[in-house]
């Protein structure tokens, strides 16, 4: 099934929401207005009937004990046009004036008209009800007024036209709001979809191998801006990894070419009888094989990390004996360069994988020995406080440039681009050390100043 575009979905969503809201508001408003209108008309009808009764009470003359029937007749005939049918009784409930007795045909015609009009306009049936009002003169009941009118209320065409107009206004407002919502949704969706389309295009170019950051994308929201930045960071990281991979290919080719060429040339000379396979030449061949083995071992380390084989066997052990044992493994290298190694660990125990921590320390110490010049100094310090174990390997060697420092823990990265034999290596040791420390839930970082040395520190939970 073909998926709708985001712009279409947002516009349709905005329109649907607004349509539902408008429909609910319109229905609620219609019901409320109709309810209030009917309540108003009922109270207004009762008010008019009450005022009419008060006016009729003034037509009694207590001195003559008589009623002004002419006025009552006029008021009664006029009231019929408004839907009120009068009957006036005296105090003894004798009829003074009755519209139905005076003009029965007019009353029936008017009642039928009111009934048919209300059923047509209101779409509901009602009935005529009679209300009796006492007529007081000097706080004495002079008579009674029986006023009949249509219930629940009677309203003419003008009143219902006003009510209809209100409903049409609501419909018009709803239509305008609907159009406005759709237009707003289109504009908003376009603003939102444009940067997303650009992000899609950028990710496709990245998938095709174009890793350059490209133009700066201005997104309309913080989330899209963060997504754009994340894609840019990913592109830069992939570009950096691609360059590292390319450089690794050159490094590996270089590191393999030299020993393999030496081995091939030496063996050829020996096979042709030009050289004798004496211990010195065989020792040289062995050193070249060791170089190849070291490179292969680095590759295996990375393979184990990528295969998630860093399974930890945590035990509690003293750190100082481990450090001294590792330092002793570098005695030949340190003695050859005249380096001094200071150990300041104290009696500290740590709960970790002993072999993995030994590997990380060896990588850090190997890095320090490699990049410290003859006669230099290396210090290994360990401390534990606040539930955190810290170990630092520092040297006064050549240091690391500021542009290289953020990348030294990346695999295959080497600050030394020369591939010199004295400081060679594949750039794997520090990446392995970082993976080991992070597998323990710790952190590792480096500080360095070119020409003054470097300091590598890792921290682990000590419990």
N, C-alpha and C positions, 0 to 999 in steps of 0.2 A: 504494500500500500504506500502510495506516495505521501510523504510528509509535507505538511503545510509549512511555509516559511514563518519565521518568528514574527515578522512584521504583520503578516495576515492573522496569526494567532493572537497577537497583542491587540490588534484592532478589533477582531471579533470578540475577544474577551472583554475589552473596554465597553464595546457596544452592548454586549449581553448583560454585563453588570449594570450599566446605566439603564438599560431597558427594564430589567427586573426592579431596580430601585424606583424608577419612574412609575412603573405599573403599581408597585406596592404603595407608593406615596399617593398616586392618583386614586386608587381604590379607597385607601384610608381617608384621604381628603374628601372624596365624594360621600362616603358614609358619614363622616363627621359633619360636613356641611349640611347634608340632608337631615341628619338627626337634629342639629341645632336649628335648622330652618323650621322643621316641624314643631320643635319645642317652642320656638319663638311664635309661630303662627297660632299654636294652641293657647299660649299665654295672652297673645294679643287679642284673640277672639274672646277670651274670658274677660279681659280688661274692657273691651268695647261693650260687651253685654252688661258688665257692672256699671259702666258710665251711663249706658242707656237706661238702666233701672233707676239710677240716681236722678236722671233728668225726668223720668216719669213720676217720681215721687213728688216733684215740685208742682205737678199739675193738679194736686188735691188741695181744695180750699176747706180748711177745718171750720171756718165760720159758717159756711153754707152746707158743709158736709157733702160737697159735690166735686166732680172731676171735670177737667177741661177736655172733653171728648174730641173737640175739633183739633186741638194740638196733638192729642194721642193718636188720632186718625192720621194726621199728616206724618208724624214721626213713624208710625207703624208702616205706612205705605212706602216711605223712604227707606226704612230698614229692610224691607223685602228685597230691594235691589242689592243690598249688601249681604243677603243670605240670612237675615234674622227675622223670625216670625214671632210677633208679639201677641200676648193675651194678657189683659189687665183685669184683676179681680179686686173687689173692695174688701174691707175687713171681714165681712161675713161670707167671703168667697163667692159673691155674686159677680157674674161677668159684667165688666164695664165696657170693654171693647175687645173683640177677637178678630184677628186678620182672616182666620179661616172661615168664620161666619160671614164676614164682610165680603170676601172675594175668594171663594173656595177654588175656582178655576185658576185664578192667578197664582194662588199658593201652590197648587199641584203642578202647574206648568213650571214655576220657578224651582220647586224642589227637584223635579225630574231633570231640569237643565243642570242644576248644581251637581246632582248625583252622576249624571253622564259625563260632565266635564271633569269631575274629580277622578272618576274611574279611568277616564282617558289620559289625564295628565299624571295622575299618581300611580296608575296601574295597580290599584288596590281598592277593594270595596270598603265603604264606610256606612254610616247610618245617621239619621237625624235624632238628636237627643234634646230633651227639654230641661232647662234649669230654672228653678224658682228663686226669686229674689224678694225679700220683704221690702215694702216701701214705707219708710218712716217719715213721720211729720211730728216734730217736737218730741222725739224719742218714743213716739207712739206708732204702732203699726197701723197705717191707713189703708193698706191693701197689699196686693201681691202682683208681681210681674212674672209671668211665665214666658221665657224666651227660648225658642227652639232654633237650633242651628246644627249644621253638618259637623259630625265628629269623625276623625280627630280634629280636622280643621278644614276651612274652605279658603282657597286662594284663587285669584283670577289668573288669566293668561300672562299678564305682565310679571307677576311674581314667579311663575314657573319659567318664564323666558329669562328672567334674571338668574335663576338657578341653573338653567341650561347654559347660559353665557359663562358662568363661573366654571362649569365643567369643560366647556370648549377652551377656555383660557388655560386650564390645567393640561388639556391635550396639546395645545399649541406650545406651551412651555416644555412639555415632555418631548415633543418632536424636535424643537430647537435644541434642547439639551442633548437629545440623541445624536443629532447631526454634529453638534459641538464635540460630543464625546468621541465620535468616530474620527473626526478631523484631528482632535487632540491625540487620540490613540495612534493615528497614522504618523503624525509628526514625532511623537514620543518613540514609536516603534522604529521609525527611520533613524532617529538619533541613536537608538540603542543597537539597531541591527548593523549600521554602517561600521562601527569599530569591530563588531563581532565578525563581520565579513572580512575585514582586513586581517583580523587575528587568524581566521580560517585560512586565508591566503598565505599568511606568514608561516603557519604550521605546515601547510602543504609544501611550501618552498624548503622548509627545514627537512621534511621527509624526503624531498628530492635531492637533498645534499647541499642546498644553499644556506650556509650557516652564518652569513653576515647579518648583523643586527637590523639593517634596513633603517627606514625613516622612523622618527619618534612618533608614536601613536598617542593621540590625545583622546582619551576615553571620556564618556559622559558620566561615569560613576566611579566611586572609589574601588568597587569590586572589579570592574573591567580594567581600571588602571593597574590594579594589583595583578590581574591576570596577564595583562600586556607585559608588565615588568617581569613576571614569572617566565613568560615565554622568551623574553629577551635574555634573561639570565640563563635559561635552559639552552638557548641558541649559543650564547657565549661559552657556556660550559661544554657543549658538544663540540664547538669549534676548537676550544682549548684541548679537549680530549683527542680530537682528530689530529691536531698538530702534534700532541704528545705521541699518538700512535705512529704518525709518520716519522717523527724523530726516533721513536723506539725502533722502527724498522731499520732506519739507518744505523742506529747504535748497535742493534743486534747483528746486522750485517757486518759492521766494522769490527765488532768484538769477536765474531766468528771467523771473519776473513783472515785476520792476522795470525791467530794461533793455528788455524787450519793450513794456511800457506806455509807457516814455519814447519809444521809437522810434515806436510807433504814434501817440502824441499829437503828436509833432513832425512826422511825415509828414502827418498829417491837417491840421494847421495850415498846412503848406506847400502841400498840395494845394488847400485852400480859399482860398489866397492871403492868408491872414492874416499869415503869416511869409514872409520871403524866405529862400531857401536859401543863406545867407551862410556863409563859411568857419567861423565860430565855431559855428554850429548844426550844420553838417555834421561838424565835429570832435567835438562832443558825441555825435552819433549813432555815429560811428566808435568812440568809447570804449565805448559800450554794446555794440556788436557785438563788440569785443575781449573784453569780459567774458563774453559768451556763448561765444565761441570758446575762451576759457580753460577754461570748464567742460566743453565738449565734449572738449577735449584731455585733461583729467583723466580723463574717462570712457574715452577711447581708451587711456590708459596702463594703466588697470585691465584693460581688455579684453585688451591684449597680455600682461599678467602672467597672467591667467586662462587664456589660450590657450597658455601656456607658450612664449612667443615670445622669452624672454630668452636668445637665443643669443649667447654671448660670443665676441668676437674679441680674444684676449689679445695684447698687445704690451708691450714694455718701454719705459717713458717716464718722464721727469722730472716729479715732482709739482709743483714750485714754479711753472714757467711755466703749467701748467694752472690752478693756484689763482689766480694773478694775472690770468689771462684771465677767469676766472669772476667775480672781484671787480670787474673793470672793467665787467662787464655790469650791475652794480648801482650804478654811480656816480650815476645820477640819483636813485635812491631814497635812498641814503646821504647824498647832498648835501642833498636836500630835508629830511631829518630831522636833519642835522648829526651824523651818526654817523661814528666813526673805526673803521677796520678795520685790524687788525694782522696781518701775515703772518709766520709763523716756521716755515719748512719746511726750509731748507737744501738741500743737494744730495742728494736722495733719489730713487732710482728704484724703480719698482714694476711688477710684471708683472700686468696686468689689462686689461680692456676699457676703453680710454680714454674713449670716449663715454659708457658706462654709469656709470663713476666720476664723470665730469663731471656727469651728471644727478643722481646722489646728492648730490654736494657742492652743486650748485645748489639742490636741495630743502632741504638743511640751512641753507644761507646765506640762502635766501629766508625760511625760518621765523625765523631770527635777526633779519633786517632787519624783518620784519613785526611781531615782538613786542618789539622794543627801542624804548624811548621816545626822544624827541628828545634829542640830545646824548649818547647812550649810546656804549658801546664794544663792538666785536666782535673776537674773536681767532680766527685759524685757525692751528693748530699741527699739524705732522706729524713723526713720528719713526719710526725703524726699528731694532729690536733683537731679537736672538734669533730671526730669521727671521719676525718679525711686523711688519707695517706698521700704524701707528695714525694716524688723523687726527681731530682734535677741533675742533669749531666751538662756541665759547662766547660768551655775551653777558651783559650785566648788565640784561636786560630785566625784564618783569613776572613771569617764572617760571611754573611749573606747579604746581598744587595736588597734594598727595599722592594724592588719590583719582583724579585724572586721569592721573598719571604712568604707571601700569602699562598704560594703554590707548592711549597716544598713537601707537603704531605700527600700530594697527588702522585698516583702511580706513574712511573716512568719519567717523572720530572727530575731534571738534574740542573742545579744552578751552574755546574761546570759544563759548558757546552763543548769543551775541547776534546772530551773523551780521552784525556791523558791517562796513561797507564798508572800513574802514581795516585790519581784520584778517581779512577774510572768507576765502574759500577753501572747498574741499569736503572737506578732511581727507584728501586722497589723497597729497600729497607725501611724508610720512614713511613711509607704507605702501609707496610705490614705492621709496624709498631702502632700506628694509629688504629688499625683494625682491631688489634689485640686489646688495646686500652679501651676502646669504645665497646667491645664485646663484654668487658668487665663493668660497663656502666660508668666509665671514667672519661676524662678529657685530657687532651694533650695539646700543647702549644709551644711555640718557639719565639725567642727574642734574640735579636742579633744586631750588630753594628759592624759594617765592613771595616776590616783591618784591626778590630778589637776583640773578635770572638763571638761565639754563639752560646745560647743557653736553651736546653730543651727540658721541659717539665711535664710530667704527667701526674694526674691526681686520681685516686681511687677511693671508694668507700672502704674504710679500714675494718668494718665489721660486716 
